[in-house]
Amino acid sequence: MKPSEILKYYLNDEIMNRLLNVKGRECAARYGESFGKRPMYFQYKGDLEILIKSGATSFHVSEERWSNPLSLSKDMNKEQLASLRNGWDLLLDIDCKDVGVSKVFSKIILDRLRMEGVKSTSIKFSGGSGFHILMPYETFPESINGKEINMTFPDAPMIISIYLKNELRELLSQTLMKDYGIKKLAGMFKLDEDKIAKHGFDPYEIINIDTVLISERHMFRMQYSLNEKKWLASTPLEKEKLDEFDIEMAKPENVDPRLDFFNLKPAKGEAEGLFVRAYDKFEPEPAKEEKAFNFEIKNVPLNADYLPPCIKIILNGLSDGKKRSVFILTNFFRNIGKTKEEVVSLLLEWNKKNTPLLKEGLIKSQVDYIFAGKPYPPPNCDAQGYYKYFNVCFPNETCRKIKNPLSYYLLMDSAHRKKPHSKSSK
């Protein structure tokens, strides 16, 4: 899409009015492949005009609501962030490469939410090939398990997402098999037909609720904002007319900006039953990975430039999640070939940056325990209780290609090794 076309699209008064409906949320502008400065807040048309004319290609907002978004800082710990948070909305990001399949899952989720008594929801096309379903903060109970609901982020949205996925797995599988059939699904998503026939069809191999978004200060594409890969607009839809949605409706020249994704009149507490049922069925993930490691320890040099964002943040020191980070770091360093002595040294140096410090004996005993068994990877990116739960998960584009921090490092290391030398040999 040409810069002049992007400019013309965003400078439409109706589009700009929708982009300004941010309700105390943190905002950000994106310029092609990178984001602009944060924090940011859109208040006036003039604010947007400056960004648009300086080359902004899309706009993003947080699912969290803040008392003062401009007071946010990447250096804030969990308690400091909670003191600024007024609330948070539950945003379900339906992630699939096929719009039709995404539509099927979105309909099933909306039907289930209605069955759970939650009617105050809205939906929009993501701008790529999925959908965003919003459940506003006002529908939540005031507390759950004795904890004020505002203090349950990001645990609560993760628990609700897991509950919905577990409850809807069978129905989604049956519906997709009925609508598409094994052969068509296998062709669309490069699946093994024999494996499906033998073991059954797991719909979450091809579609999912993307939990990357469910962490502090993460953002989603604003309504009517453009997607830089497909140049389609993230378009709000009438729930009752989801079946009628077609990609053509999201092309910039066809967008109808009359609907507002945030314009809901939520009934107070209508999602209380959903929260209670989700928490009742929630089972925390074991602290240790149970699946066998699929590849051997790699002896690769430690290069700080290849570390994933979460590991870099952990290594800067923490106030929350330190014990879990000992488990993460030990398994991470072990699997790139570091000895037990080297890992202990690295962790003791890291501990000097923590507030408060961990006891040296705890670190050494934990490393001893881990090295006494067979190697396991660090927990996966979406593991319950880890990265997203103590505010170290801030994924970049490479993160979206992997499921484990170790895979990130090995991918970066491999890519570097494959690069041609800058100087030609004679």
Beta strands, then each sheet from edge to edge (+ up, - down):
strand 1: 27-31
strand 2: 34-35
strand 3: 58-62
strand 4: 64-66
strand 5: 85-88
strand 6: 90-95
strand 7: 122-125
strand 8: 131-135
strand 9: 143-144
strand 10: 147-148
strand 11: 208-209
strand 12: 219-221
strand 13: 236-237
sheet 1: 2+ 1- 3+ 12-
sheet 2: 4+ 5-
sheet 3: 11+ 6- 8+ 7- 13+
sheet 4: 9+ 10-
end
